[in-house]
Amino acid sequence: MTFKKYMIAAFIAAIISIVIRSILRANGIHNFLSENSTGQAMLYLVIFALCCLFFKRQSDK
C-alpha cells in the first residue's frame, strides 16, 4: 500500500472511532471503549487495521 492509502485509512479510522465513542457515551454506555484512553486507542487500531486490509484487498483485485 502507498503512503496515501495509509493516510486515508488513518483518517477514516479516526472519524469512525470518534463516532463510535460518541454514540456509546450518548446512549449512556460507559464501558472500557468509551471511558478509557487505552480503549479508544485499541478501537482506533482495530478500525485502522480493518481499513488497511480493505484497501489491500481492493488493490489486489
Number of C-alpha atoms within 10 A of each C-alpha: 10 7 8 9 14 15 13 15 20 19 13 15 22 18 12 16 22 15 12 15 19 14 13 16 15 10 8 10 14 13 12 12 20 21 14 12 11 12 15 19 14 15 20 21 16 14 20 23 14 14 20 20 14 13 16 14 10 9 9 7 5
